[in-house]
Amino acid sequence: MKKRIIGLVMLGAIVLGLGGCASQGSETAETKSEPVKQEVEIAKEAVEIEFWHAMGGSKGEALKKLTDDFNTKNEDITVTLVNQGGYRDLFSKLMASAKANTLPTMTQIYCNRLSWYIDKGLVVDLKPYMTNKEYGLTTEDLKDIPSLFLDDGIWGENQYAFPFNKSQMVLYYNEDMLKSKNIAVPTNWEEWKIANEALTIDENKDGEPEIYGTVFANNISTDIAPWVKQSGGVIIDESTDQLNFDTLETKEAVEFLSGMIKDKIARTAGEDKHSNVPFVQGRAAMCVASTSAIPYIEKDISPDMNWFAAPLPAHKTNDQLYYGTNVATFTTASEEQRIASWKYMKYLTEAENTAFFAMETGYLPVRRSAREIPIYQKYIQEHPIKGVGLKSFDNGFQGTRIIGQINALDILGEELNEVFFNNKSVDEALKNAQTRGEKALKEVRNN
């Protein structure tokens, strides 16, 4: 167990009966007793903090390496990692612990989930620690963090979360398939649709293509934000706490996506579960997925297949969706634990450390200066696919963070499936999604 030295106490001891040649009963300057100063160390247990997370595999190993290094360099702090399974598992356990008043010191969390805890006064404002002269951030540090990452943790004047693992939604493509059809990587919606038409192959003409142009994730409603934003709208307006499911901009986005799905030139992952599965198996020329999927694609794809990635094709705007979790500290932590957790957050996101985490996981570094580190530059040169997500920071955005939005987006997903399977018109589905989504918001907030 690590100990922490918290101070030195000066104790005086009067030495009596010195003896020697001094006359008994007499006291001179030479024989007068003097206090003897002794240094006594008072030890105290290290500050212990518990960090709940959902990082498994190589991601968990990278986090453990950084945490072990932090613990070694900070003898007065012990960080204990607690893996809670997948994201859904983590969030369920956090909610249960909040109701039982047994929250950990800190957690990994999406800010659309964190909004509930903020509303309940359970999250620490990090501003006082970020601005502390001894262990805070400099002005240069703050400028070094892309605003789209830092702003994701800001509510009003308070900073309730700090960026941790970030990724971008991108378009993966099979270079060989595109080349065989003399198709360039699509940069806008029109080019994308044309490319999908050319790349889809249905050899036996049974209406079920052997190769689709593009495969989307099953949770297309959760990730529909970039297409709505590229249409000039916003799927959820955080400033007004308003769902915008039944709007012209959302309709434009849904008609574009559903049109390709109905025409059988694109599809959702379906039983493949993840959009990158048919892509690596050669059953799709392109797929839409996070840059965090790169390690899985590298692991499963044929070494003979040439592939790469690009930002999502643009439309009226070129907005690009970034997502990923942040780190937050709960108010149930002591002041000592709050300081320790902040120091740990800061350590995780220092340029060298966020670069290391990015190289090990496929996530993006959350510091601009990480790109200038020689070992990271060499890494990107050797793995150029890992550099795709670094190019769109200036036109990137992250999703909204209102309480209950996940439930509302799930409702939207149900309605969109009705459109994809030709059971409802776009107008009917979006109208129903708006009504049902608003009801879902109220139910969540009243529960």
C-alpha positions as CSV (number, residue, x, y, z in Angstrom):
1,M,0.0,0.0,0.0
2,K,1.4,3.4,-1.0
3,K,1.8,6.0,1.8
4,R,1.9,9.7,1.6
5,I,4.1,12.0,3.7
6,I,1.9,14.8,4.8
7,G,4.3,16.8,7.0
8,L,7.2,16.9,9.4
9,V,6.5,17.6,13.1
10,M,9.2,19.2,15.2
11,L,9.2,17.8,18.7
12,G,11.3,19.1,21.6
13,A,12.8,16.9,24.2
14,I,14.6,18.2,27.3
15,V,17.6,16.2,28.1
16,L,18.2,16.1,31.9
17,G,21.0,14.7,34.0
18,L,23.8,15.5,31.6
19,G,26.4,14.6,34.2
20,G,30.1,15.2,33.3
21,C,32.2,17.8,35.2
22,A,29.4,20.2,36.1
23,S,28.9,20.7,39.9
24,Q,25.8,19.1,41.3
25,G,23.1,21.7,41.9
26,S,24.8,24.3,39.7
27,E,23.7,25.3,36.2
28,T,25.9,27.1,33.8
29,A,25.5,28.1,30.1
30,E,27.5,25.0,29.1
31,T,25.4,22.6,31.2
32,K,21.9,24.1,30.7
33,S,19.7,21.7,28.9
34,E,18.7,22.5,25.2
35,P,15.7,21.2,23.2
36,V,16.8,18.4,20.9
37,K,14.9,18.7,17.6
38,Q,13.7,15.4,16.1
39,E,11.9,14.9,12.8
40,V,9.0,12.5,13.0
41,E,7.3,11.3,9.8
42,I,3.5,11.0,10.0
43,A,2.2,8.8,7.2
44,K,-1.3,8.6,5.8
45,E,-3.0,6.3,3.3
46,A,-2.9,7.5,-0.3
47,V,-6.0,9.1,-1.8
48,E,-7.8,6.3,-3.6
49,I,-10.1,6.9,-6.5
50,E,-12.2,4.4,-8.5
51,F,-12.7,4.9,-12.3
52,W,-15.5,3.0,-14.0
53,H,-15.1,2.4,-17.7
54,A,-16.1,0.3,-20.7
55,M,-12.7,-0.2,-22.4
56,G,-12.0,-3.8,-23.2
57,G,-9.4,-5.6,-25.3
58,S,-6.5,-3.5,-26.5
59,K,-8.4,-0.4,-25.4
60,G,-8.5,-1.7,-21.8
61,E,-4.9,-2.7,-22.0
62,A,-3.8,0.8,-23.1
63,L,-5.9,2.4,-20.4
64,K,-4.3,0.1,-17.8
65,K,-0.8,1.0,-19.0
66,L,-1.5,4.7,-18.7
67,T,-3.1,4.2,-15.2
68,D,-0.2,2.1,-13.9
69,D,2.2,4.8,-15.1
70,F,0.2,7.5,-13.4
71,N,0.0,5.5,-10.1
72,T,3.8,5.0,-10.2
73,K,4.5,8.7,-10.8
74,N,2.0,9.9,-8.2
75,E,2.8,8.1,-4.9
76,D,0.0,10.0,-3.1
77,I,-2.8,8.7,-5.5
78,T,-4.0,5.3,-6.3
79,V,-6.4,4.9,-9.3
80,T,-8.4,1.6,-9.4
81,L,-9.9,0.7,-12.7
82,V,-13.2,-1.1,-12.8
83,N,-14.4,-2.4,-16.1
84,Q,-18.2,-2.5,-16.2
85,G,-18.6,-4.3,-19.5
86,G,-20.0,-2.5,-22.6
87,Y,-21.3,1.0,-22.6
88,R,-24.9,0.0,-22.0
89,D,-23.8,-2.1,-19.0
90,L,-21.7,0.8,-17.7
91,F,-24.6,3.2,-17.9
92,S,-27.1,0.8,-16.3
93,K,-24.7,0.2,-13.4
94,L,-24.1,4.0,-13.0
95,M,-27.8,4.6,-12.8
96,A,-28.3,1.9,-10.2
97,S,-25.3,3.2,-8.1
98,A,-26.7,6.7,-8.3
99,K,-30.0,5.6,-6.9
100,A,-28.2,3.6,-4.2
101,N,-25.9,6.5,-3.4
102,T,-22.8,4.4,-4.2
103,L,-21.4,6.2,-7.2
104,P,-17.7,5.8,-8.0
105,T,-15.3,8.7,-7.8
106,M,-15.3,9.1,-11.6
107,T,-16.6,7.5,-14.8
108,Q,-16.3,7.3,-18.5
109,I,-19.6,8.6,-20.0
110,Y,-21.3,10.1,-23.0
111,C,-22.5,13.6,-22.3
112,N,-26.1,12.8,-23.4
113,R,-26.1,10.4,-20.5
114,L,-24.3,12.8,-18.1
115,S,-27.0,15.4,-18.5
116,W,-29.3,13.5,-16.1
117,Y,-26.6,13.4,-13.4
118,I,-25.9,17.1,-13.9
119,D,-29.6,17.9,-13.5
120,K,-29.5,16.0,-10.1
121,G,-26.4,17.9,-8.9
122,L,-24.2,14.8,-8.9
123,V,-21.4,16.1,-11.1
124,V,-18.4,18.1,-10.1
125,D,-17.6,21.4,-12.0
126,L,-14.0,21.0,-13.1
127,K,-13.4,24.7,-13.8
128,P,-11.8,25.3,-10.3
129,Y,-9.3,22.5,-10.9
130,M,-8.6,23.4,-14.5
131,T,-7.7,26.9,-13.5
132,N,-5.7,26.0,-10.4
133,K,-2.2,27.7,-10.5
134,E,-0.5,24.6,-9.2
135,Y,-2.0,21.7,-11.2
136,G,-4.4,23.3,-13.7
137,L,-4.2,24.0,-17.4
138,T,-2.4,26.8,-19.1
139,T,-4.0,29.0,-21.8
140,E,-1.9,27.1,-24.3
141,D,-3.2,23.8,-23.0
142,L,-6.8,24.9,-23.5
143,K,-6.1,26.1,-27.0
144,D,-4.4,22.7,-27.7
145,I,-7.7,20.9,-27.2
146,P,-10.1,21.1,-30.2
147,S,-13.2,23.1,-29.2
148,L,-15.6,20.5,-30.4
149,F,-14.1,18.1,-27.8
150,L,-13.8,20.5,-24.9
151,D,-17.2,22.2,-25.5
152,D,-19.0,18.8,-25.3
153,G,-18.4,18.9,-21.5
154,I,-19.6,22.5,-21.0
155,W,-23.0,23.4,-19.6
156,G,-23.4,27.2,-19.2
157,E,-20.4,28.4,-17.3
158,N,-19.4,25.0,-15.9
159,Q,-17.1,22.3,-17.3
160,Y,-18.6,19.0,-16.1
161,A,-16.7,16.6,-18.3
162,F,-13.3,16.4,-19.9
163,P,-12.6,14.7,-23.3
164,F,-11.2,11.1,-23.3
165,N,-11.8,8.8,-26.3
166,K,-13.0,10.4,-29.5
167,S,-13.7,9.1,-33.0
168,Q,-15.3,10.3,-36.3
169,M,-18.0,8.7,-38.4
170,V,-16.4,8.0,-41.8
171,L,-17.0,6.3,-45.1
172,Y,-14.8,3.2,-45.6
173,Y,-14.3,2.1,-49.2
174,N,-12.9,-0.8,-51.1
175,E,-10.4,0.8,-53.4
176,D,-10.3,-2.2,-55.8
177,M,-14.1,-2.2,-56.3
178,L,-14.2,1.5,-57.0
179,K,-11.3,1.3,-59.4
180,S,-13.0,-1.6,-61.3
181,K,-16.0,0.6,-62.0
182,N,-13.9,3.7,-62.6
183,I,-15.6,5.4,-59.6
184,A,-14.0,8.1,-57.6
185,V,-14.5,8.3,-53.8
186,P,-17.8,10.2,-53.5
187,T,-17.6,13.7,-51.9
188,N,-21.3,14.6,-52.0
189,W,-24.7,13.0,-51.8
190,E,-25.2,12.9,-55.6
191,E,-21.9,11.2,-56.3
192,W,-22.5,8.8,-53.4
193,K,-25.8,7.7,-54.9
194,I,-24.3,7.2,-58.3
195,A,-21.4,5.3,-56.8
196,N,-23.8,3.0,-55.0
197,E,-25.8,2.3,-58.1
198,A,-22.6,1.4,-60.0
199,L,-21.1,-0.7,-57.2
200,T,-24.1,-2.8,-56.3
201,I,-24.1,-6.3,-57.9
202,D,-27.1,-8.6,-58.1
203,E,-25.8,-11.3,-60.4
204,N,-28.8,-13.7,-60.2
205,K,-31.3,-10.8,-60.4
206,D,-33.3,-12.0,-57.4
207,G,-33.6,-8.6,-55.9
208,E,-31.1,-9.4,-53.1
209,P,-27.7,-8.1,-54.2
210,E,-24.6,-10.1,-53.5
211,I,-22.7,-6.9,-53.1
212,Y,-24.2,-3.6,-51.9
213,G,-22.9,-0.2,-52.6
214,T,-23.0,0.9,-48.9
215,V,-23.9,-0.7,-45.6
216,F,-25.1,1.5,-42.7
217,A,-25.1,0.7,-39.0
218,N,-28.4,-0.7,-37.6
219,N,-28.7,2.3,-35.3
220,I,-29.1,4.7,-38.1
221,S,-31.5,6.9,-36.1
222,T,-29.0,7.4,-33.4
223,D,-26.4,8.5,-35.9
224,I,-28.7,10.4,-38.3
225,A,-27.4,13.8,-37.0
226,P,-24.8,14.4,-39.7
227,W,-27.2,14.0,-42.6
228,V,-29.8,16.3,-41.0
229,K,-27.1,18.8,-40.3
230,Q,-25.8,18.6,-43.8
231,S,-29.4,19.3,-44.9
232,G,-29.3,22.6,-42.9
233,G,-31.1,21.4,-39.8
234,V,-30.5,19.8,-36.4
235,I,-32.1,16.6,-35.3
236,I,-32.4,17.8,-31.7
237,D,-32.1,21.5,-30.7
238,E,-30.4,21.6,-27.3
239,S,-30.9,25.3,-26.9
240,T,-34.7,25.0,-27.0
241,D,-34.9,21.4,-25.7
242,Q,-36.8,20.5,-28.9
243,L,-37.0,17.4,-31.1
244,N,-36.9,18.1,-34.8
245,F,-38.0,14.8,-36.2
246,D,-40.9,16.2,-38.2
247,T,-39.1,18.9,-40.2
248,L,-38.2,19.5,-43.8
249,E,-34.5,19.1,-43.1
250,T,-35.0,15.7,-41.4
251,K,-37.3,14.7,-44.2
252,E,-34.7,15.5,-46.8
253,A,-32.1,13.4,-44.9
254,V,-34.4,10.5,-44.5
255,E,-35.6,10.5,-48.1
256,F,-32.0,10.4,-49.2
257,L,-31.1,7.4,-47.0
258,S,-34.3,5.5,-47.4
259,G,-34.3,6.1,-51.1
260,M,-31.0,4.2,-51.5
261,I,-32.2,1.4,-49.1
262,K,-35.5,1.0,-51.0
263,D,-33.6,0.9,-54.3
264,K,-31.5,-1.9,-52.9
265,I,-28.2,-0.1,-53.5
266,A,-27.6,0.4,-49.8
267,R,-28.8,-1.4,-46.6
268,T,-28.4,-1.5,-42.9
269,A,-26.2,-4.1,-41.2
270,G,-29.1,-6.3,-40.2
271,E,-28.0,-9.7,-39.1
272,D,-24.4,-8.8,-39.7
273,K,-24.9,-6.5,-36.6
274,H,-22.0,-4.2,-37.6
275,S,-21.7,-2.4,-40.9
276,N,-18.0,-3.3,-41.2
277,V,-18.7,-7.0,-41.2
278,P,-20.1,-7.2,-44.8
279,F,-17.4,-4.7,-45.8
280,V,-14.4,-6.8,-44.7
281,Q,-16.1,-9.9,-46.3
282,G,-16.4,-8.2,-49.7
283,R,-20.2,-8.0,-49.6
284,A,-20.2,-4.2,-49.6
285,A,-18.1,-1.7,-51.5
286,M,-18.4,0.9,-48.8
287,C,-19.7,1.1,-45.2
288,V,-20.3,3.9,-42.7
289,A,-18.7,3.4,-39.3
290,S,-16.6,5.0,-36.6
291,T,-12.8,5.4,-36.9
292,S,-12.7,3.3,-33.7
293,A,-13.6,0.3,-36.0
294,I,-10.2,0.5,-37.7
295,P,-8.6,-2.2,-35.5
296,Y,-11.5,-4.6,-36.1
297,I,-11.3,-4.0,-39.9
298,E,-7.5,-4.5,-39.9
299,K,-7.9,-7.7,-38.0
300,D,-10.6,-9.3,-40.2
301,I,-10.0,-7.9,-43.7
302,S,-8.1,-9.9,-46.3
303,P,-4.5,-8.7,-46.7
304,D,-5.1,-8.7,-50.5
305,M,-7.9,-6.1,-50.2
306,N,-7.0,-2.4,-50.7
307,W,-9.2,-0.1,-48.6
308,F,-9.2,3.3,-47.1
309,A,-11.6,5.9,-45.5
310,A,-12.8,9.4,-46.2
311,P,-15.1,11.9,-44.4
312,L,-18.8,11.5,-45.1
313,P,-19.9,12.9,-48.4
314,A,-21.2,16.4,-48.0
315,H,-24.5,18.0,-49.1
316,K,-25.6,21.6,-48.4
317,T,-22.9,21.8,-45.7
318,N,-19.8,19.6,-44.9
319,D,-20.5,19.0,-41.2
320,Q,-18.8,15.9,-39.9
321,L,-19.9,13.9,-36.8
322,Y,-17.5,13.2,-34.1
323,Y,-18.5,11.2,-31.0
324,G,-17.0,9.4,-28.1
325,T,-17.0,9.6,-24.3
326,N,-15.7,12.0,-21.7
327,V,-14.6,11.6,-18.1
328,A,-16.5,13.1,-15.2
329,T,-16.2,13.2,-11.4
330,F,-19.2,12.8,-9.0
331,T,-20.0,15.1,-6.1
332,T,-20.0,12.1,-3.7
333,A,-16.2,12.2,-3.9
334,S,-14.2,14.0,-1.2
335,E,-12.2,17.1,-2.0
336,E,-9.0,15.1,-2.0
337,Q,-10.5,12.6,-4.4
338,R,-11.7,15.4,-6.7
339,I,-8.3,16.9,-6.9
340,A,-6.8,13.4,-7.6
341,S,-9.3,12.6,-10.2
342,W,-8.6,15.9,-12.0
343,K,-4.9,15.2,-12.0
344,Y,-5.6,11.7,-13.5
345,M,-7.9,13.3,-16.2
346,K,-5.2,15.7,-17.0
347,Y,-2.6,13.0,-17.3
348,L,-4.7,10.9,-19.6
349,T,-5.0,13.8,-22.0
350,E,-1.4,15.0,-22.0
351,A,-0.1,15.1,-25.6
352,E,2.2,12.1,-25.2
353,N,-0.5,10.0,-23.4
354,T,-3.4,10.8,-25.7
355,A,-1.1,10.0,-28.7
356,F,-0.2,6.6,-27.1
357,F,-3.9,5.8,-26.5
358,A,-4.7,6.8,-30.1
359,M,-2.0,4.5,-31.5
360,E,-3.1,1.6,-29.4
361,T,-6.8,1.9,-30.0
362,G,-7.8,3.7,-33.2
363,Y,-9.3,6.6,-31.3
364,L,-8.1,10.1,-32.0
365,P,-5.8,12.1,-29.9
366,V,-7.6,14.9,-28.1
367,R,-4.7,17.3,-28.3
368,R,-3.6,19.0,-31.5
369,S,0.0,19.0,-30.4
370,A,-0.1,15.2,-30.2
371,R,0.3,15.2,-34.0
372,E,3.7,16.8,-33.7
373,I,5.2,14.1,-31.6
374,P,7.8,12.3,-33.7
375,I,6.6,8.8,-32.8
376,Y,3.0,9.7,-33.6
377,Q,4.0,11.3,-36.9
378,K,5.9,8.1,-37.8
379,Y,2.9,6.1,-36.8
380,I,0.5,8.1,-39.1
381,Q,3.0,7.7,-42.0
382,E,3.0,4.0,-41.5
383,H,-0.8,3.8,-40.8
384,P,-2.3,6.6,-42.9
385,I,-5.8,5.3,-42.3
386,K,-5.5,6.5,-38.6
387,G,-5.0,10.0,-39.8
388,V,-8.3,10.4,-41.6
389,G,-10.2,11.6,-38.5
390,L,-7.6,14.4,-37.9
391,K,-8.7,16.3,-41.0
392,S,-12.2,17.5,-40.2
393,F,-11.8,19.0,-36.7
394,D,-12.7,22.5,-38.0
395,N,-16.0,21.4,-39.4
396,G,-16.7,18.7,-36.9
397,F,-19.5,18.7,-34.3
398,Q,-20.8,16.4,-31.5
399,G,-24.3,15.4,-30.8
400,T,-26.8,17.1,-28.4
401,R,-27.1,16.2,-24.7
402,I,-30.7,16.5,-23.6
403,I,-32.2,14.2,-21.0
404,G,-34.1,11.3,-22.6
405,Q,-32.8,11.8,-26.1
406,I,-31.7,8.2,-26.4
407,N,-35.2,7.0,-25.8
408,A,-36.6,9.5,-28.3
409,L,-34.1,8.5,-31.0
410,D,-34.9,4.8,-30.4
411,I,-38.5,5.8,-31.3
412,L,-37.3,7.5,-34.4
413,G,-35.4,4.3,-35.3
414,E,-38.6,2.3,-35.0
415,E,-40.4,4.6,-37.4
416,L,-37.5,4.7,-39.8
417,N,-37.6,0.9,-40.1
418,E,-41.2,1.2,-41.1
419,V,-40.1,3.5,-43.9
420,F,-37.2,1.2,-45.0
421,F,-39.5,-1.7,-45.2
422,N,-42.1,0.3,-47.2
423,N,-44.7,0.1,-44.4
424,K,-45.0,3.8,-44.0
425,S,-44.4,7.0,-45.9
426,V,-41.6,9.3,-44.7
427,D,-44.2,12.0,-43.8
428,E,-46.3,9.6,-41.7
429,A,-43.2,8.0,-40.0
430,L,-41.7,11.4,-39.0
431,K,-45.0,12.7,-37.7
432,N,-45.4,9.6,-35.6
433,A,-41.8,9.9,-34.4
434,Q,-42.3,13.5,-33.4
435,T,-45.4,12.7,-31.3
436,R,-44.0,9.5,-29.8
437,G,-40.6,11.0,-29.2
438,E,-41.9,13.9,-27.3
439,K,-44.0,11.5,-25.1
440,A,-40.9,9.4,-24.5
441,L,-39.0,12.4,-23.3
442,K,-41.7,13.3,-20.8
443,E,-41.9,9.7,-19.5
444,V,-38.1,9.6,-19.0
445,R,-38.0,12.9,-17.2
446,N,-41.0,12.0,-15.0
447,N,-39.5,8.7,-14.0
